[in-house]
Amino acid sequence: MLLQVQNVRKSFGDNLVLKDAGLEIGEGECHGLIGKNGSGKSTLINMIINLVEPDEGNIRLFDSGFEKRPDEIKKKIGVLPEFNPLVEEFSLPDYLEYIGLIYGLERELIASRTEFLTDYFFEDVPGPKKPISDFSKGMKLKAGVCAALMHKPKLLILDEPFDGLDVFSSNNLVEFLNDYRNRGNSILASSHDILFMDKIVTHVSIIRDEELLNFTKEELIKKEQPFDKQVADIMGYNPKTIQEFK
C-alpha cells in the first residue's frame, strides 16, 4: 500500500473533526476525498503530509511512518495544498527550476519537464519574465499542479485541483490525471466539484459526521443513480424548499 490511514482521530479543542478514520490507497488508484465545507478534508490531508499530528492512530506512507524516512517519502509524494503556496516573485520557469533543484533533479531534466508541463497545462505559456504574482487564480493553480508533478511522484495529493480552472483546463487536468494513474501512479484528490471527480476516481472517501466512509466507484454506480446523487445522499444532503424571496 502507498498510503495507510489507521484509526486516526483529530480534535481542535472541543471540536471533534475525525474519529477512527481509515483509508488505504494502492498502486494505480485515484481516491476522491469529499465532504461538506469544514468537514475535515484538508485536516486529513495535512495529517497525511505530516503538517498536523493526529491525536490518535497511525499514518503510513510506503510502509513507513513519515518520521522514520521523511526525505525518502517526500521524494515519492507530490502535493498541491489548499492554499497553493508559490514563490510569486519568480517567473514560472524559474519557480519550476527551483522546485526541481530542491528534489535533486538534473537541470536538463528540469528543463524538459518544465517545457512538457507548461505546454500541456497552459493554453498560452507565460513569458519567461512574467512573475507569478501577475497570474490569474487559475494560472496560479496550474503552476501549483506543475510544481507538484515536477519530480513525477508515485503518490500525488491534490487539494481542490479544479478550483478556479475553466472547463477546458479542467478537462485537460482530467485527461492528464487518468493517464498518470494508468501508468501506475496513485492520486488522492479532494474537491467539491463532483462532476469532475466522477471522471477521475476509482474510489470515494466521504467525510460525514466526523466519520470517513469508503467506497469503490463500482459500489456507488451499481445503485442506478447518478454519481453526484449517490454522493449527495451519503453526505446527508437535504434540499431546501424553494419559497418566494421577499
N, C-alpha and C positions, 0 to 999 in steps of 0.2 A: 504494500500500500504506500502511495505517495504521501497521504495525509490521513491521520487518525486522531479524531477528537473523542475523548472518552470521559463521560460523566462530568462534564465541565459545568461549573456553577459560577455565576458572577453577579454581584450586587454592587451598587454605588450607594453607600449609606443604607437607608431603609428601602431603597428601590431595587427589587429583585429583577434582573434583566434576563438571565438564563438559568435554568435548573436542569441538571442531569443531561446536558446536551451531548449527543453523539453523532459522529459523521465520519464516513470513510470514503476516500477518493482513490480509485485505482487508475492504472495507465489507460490513456485514451478515452477518458470520461470528461464530460462537462457538467458540473453541478451548478444549478441555478439556486441562489440564496434569495428568498423572497419573504417579505413581511411588511407590515404597516410602518409608517414613519415612527421612528423611535423604538422599534421593536427589539433592536439589538444586533442588527446585521453588521454594522460597522464595528461594533464592540467585538463580535465573534471574529471578524477578520483581523482586528488589531491584536487579539489574543493569539491567533494563528501565527502572525508575523512577529510576535514577541514584543509588541509595544505596550500591551496591557497584560498583567498577570491574572490568571483565573484564581478565584478563591478556593476552588476545589477541582479535582480532576486532572487529566493529563492530555497533552497535545504532542503528537509525534509527527515529525516530517522525515520521510525517507528512513523510517525505522529508528529514529533517534530523537531525543529531546533537543530543542533548539540550543539550550545552554551548553550541551556537550560538544556540538560541532557547528558553531554559529557561522564561521566563514564558509565551510563546505555547503551548508544548507542555503546560505544567501546566494551562492553561485547557481543554485538549482531552481530558485524561485524568482519570478518577476512580479512586481506589484504596481498596480495603479491605485493609489489610495483615494479616499473620498475627496480630499481637498487638493489633490494633484499638485504637490509642491514642486515648482520649477524654479530654476535659476533664471529669472526673467531678463537679466541684463545680457545673457548670452543670445547669440543667434541660434537657430535650430541646429545647423551643422556643428557649431562649437559645443552646444549642450550635449548632443548625442556623442560627440567625441569624448567629452568629459565623462559621461556615463560609461562609455566603452573602456576608457582607461581605468576607471575605478574597478571594473571587472577583469582587468588584466588582458584585454584583447589587443592584438596587434593593430597598428594604425591602418594597414592595408585592409584588414578585415572590417575595421570600424568604418572605413570609407565606403566599402562595398555594401555593407548592411545599411548605412545611412542613406545611400542612393536608393536601394531597394525599398526601404520602409517609407521614405518620404515620397517617392514616386507613386507608391501604392496608395497611401492614405491621404495625400494632398492632391486635390484637383489642380491647384496652382501652387507649385512648390515655392515657399517663401524665399526671397532673396537671401544670399549669404550674409548680408549686413543687417537684415531686419531683426531687431530684438524681439524676443518672445513677449515682452511687455506690450508690444503693439498688436499681438494676435487677438482674434476674437475668442470667445469662450470655446467654441467648437474646435478651433485651431489649437488652442492650448490643450484640450483633451486629446487630440490626435498626437501632439508632441509627447504627452504622458504615456500614451499607448506605445509609441515608438520607443521611448526610453525603457519601458517595461519589457519590451521584446528584444532589446539590443543584444543581449547575451544568450538568446534562444533558450529561455528557461524551460525546464521539464514541467514545472507547475506554474501556471500563470494565474494570478489572483487579481481580479478586476472589480473595483467598487464603483458602480454606476457608470459603466463604459459607454452607454448610449446618451447620457445626459448632455444635451447641447449639440448633438450631431444632427445634421439634416438627413432626410430619408436616404439620399444617395450614399452619404458617408456611412450611415448605419448599415445599409445593405452591404457595402464593401467590408465593413468590420465583421458582419455575419459570415460572409464567404471566407474571409481570412481565418476566423476562429474555427470554423468547421474543418477547413483544410489542415490547420495547425493540430487540431485534435486527431484527425485521421492519420497524421504522421506519428502518432504515439505519444503526444504530449497531453497534459491534462489541464483543465481550467476550472476555477471556482469564480463565478461571476454573480455579483449582487446587483439587482436592478429592479426598478418599479415598472419598467417597460415590458409588460407581459407578452406583447405581440412579438417583439424581437427575441425575448427569452425563449419563446416557443420554437424559434428557428435554430437555436444552438444547443439546447440542453439535452443530455441523456438521462439526467437525474434532477430531482427537485427537492430542495430542503426549505420548508416553510416554518417560520417562527410564529407561533400563536400562543398567547398566554404564557410566555416565558419557556415554552417547550419547543424543541426542534423536531419537526415531523418530516421524515424522509420517505421519498417515493422514487421509483423509476418512472420515466416518462410513459412507458408502456402501461404501467398500472393506472395512470390517470386517463389516458386516451381510450382505454378499454371500456370506459363507462359511458361512451357515446354522447359525451358533452364536449363542447369546445374547450380547449386547454385553458383559456383565460377564465371560463366559467367554473371549471374544476378548481382552479387555484383560488378564485374568489370565494367559493363555497368553503374550502378548507380554512381559509383565513378568517371566516366568520363574517363576511360582508353582508350587511343588511341595507338594501337600497332605501333611500329616503323617499317619502311620499311627496310628490310634487304638488305644491299649493300655489295659489296666486301670490305673486310678490307685490305687497302693498307698500 
